[in-house]
Amino acid sequence: RGLRVSQHVPGPRCALSWLRDGGPSHPLTARPSRRFQDVASISLQGVSKHWDTATALADTTLQIDSGSFTVLLGPSGCGKSTTLRLIAGLEQPSGGQILIDGQDVTALSPAERRIAMVFQNYALFPHLSVADNIAFGLQVRKVPRAEQQRRVDEVAALVGLQALLQRRPGQLSGGQQQRVALARALVSQARVCLMDEPLSNLDAQLRQEMRRELRELQQRLKLTVVYVTHDQAEAMSMADQVVLLNAGRIEQNAAPRELYARPASTFAARFIGTPPMNVVPAAALAGHALAGPAADAKVAAGLSVGVRPESVVVDPAGVAAEVVAAEFLGADTLIETRLGGAPFVLRAPGKVVATAGQTVHVSWRGQDAHWFEGETGRRIED
């Protein structure tokens, strides 16, 4: 008959109290006192995935700590969703091993891995109500009905579905359907939770709210979360560890602050930051003090220099750049220029008047410059 919808649905205040109390009991036992002690680490050891001549993931080794929030970040086609599906068991690796909590699960089915997953395309049962979709995993595990009801009410309050529990997926908007998929993963309390761009279909305000709620939930319950996104704002605001992928390989694996402050390559430098880091050839600074010591050697070696737009200032003693356009954003202005023929953006506070064709002089502190090899794009350490 489906799950009964409780007449008393806890509001946001009740949901937050539930988080403060450490969350509900483990889904594989009826004992309410059982907490999230069974979280797990994940280890990929030399994992690769090939389709004929195409390589989706190449010889990847990655360690994800127990209870951490790890984000797989990168552009479309970089291998982040493939990595998630390999961890889930939805794809079999062409080589290497996958370990969850030290156990080799490479050959195990998804059900045997005890994970929860939120898909980008919802994957809801159209003939079941919202409540039954959320509770489906609990029903399969034979969790008592009263416990199912309690958990569904709590998670529905957390993601704002209290008034929709009796509806079916076809009666929901895309954003509401994605929230049902998210609630179904959260209610299962599996030892690992995998999320494939779960917030991509939510509106901007709700996405920001859900980021905070999701991060708080993960921290309170110490869940091991692996989260796929192409949105750097999600990665930087939620992650303990960001794994930046490019063409099936790990470009950089670091904490958000480290990724921003010390990009390992020009790809990482240009991918992280809004606007991204400026990267110009050292030749554009030839003859200027901004090139730093051994300027001629840097030019001869074909090195590139990277500078964040927020680190650039207008300075009459700086290097000349030609204005292409200016974009006023309220608190600041983005001025797009050409420096040595390469695009170069600076962020100036307040409203700055700059017209196309105008010449401005820009500079930055020496410690704000990042140097990269010209051929490989790899960072040159200080």
Secondary structure, DSSP 8 states (H G I E B T S, - for coil): ------SS---HHHHHHHHHTT-S--TT-S-TT--S-----EEEEEEEEEETTEEEEEEEEEEE-TT-EEEEE-STTSSHHHHHHHHHTSS--SEEEEEETTEE-TTS-TGGGTEEEE-TT----TTS-HHHHHHHHHHHTT--HHHHHHHHHHHHHHHT-GGGTTS-GGGS-HHHHHHHHHHHHHHH--SEEEEESTTTTS-HHHHHHHHHHHHHHHHHHT-EEEEEES-HHHHHHH-SEEEEEETTEEEEEE-HHHHHHS-SBHHHHHHSTTTT-EEEEGGGGTTSGGG-TTHHHHHHTT-EEEE-GGG-EEEEEEEEEEEEEEEE-SSEEEEEEEETTEEEEEEEES-----TT-EEEEE--GGG-EEE-TTT-BB---
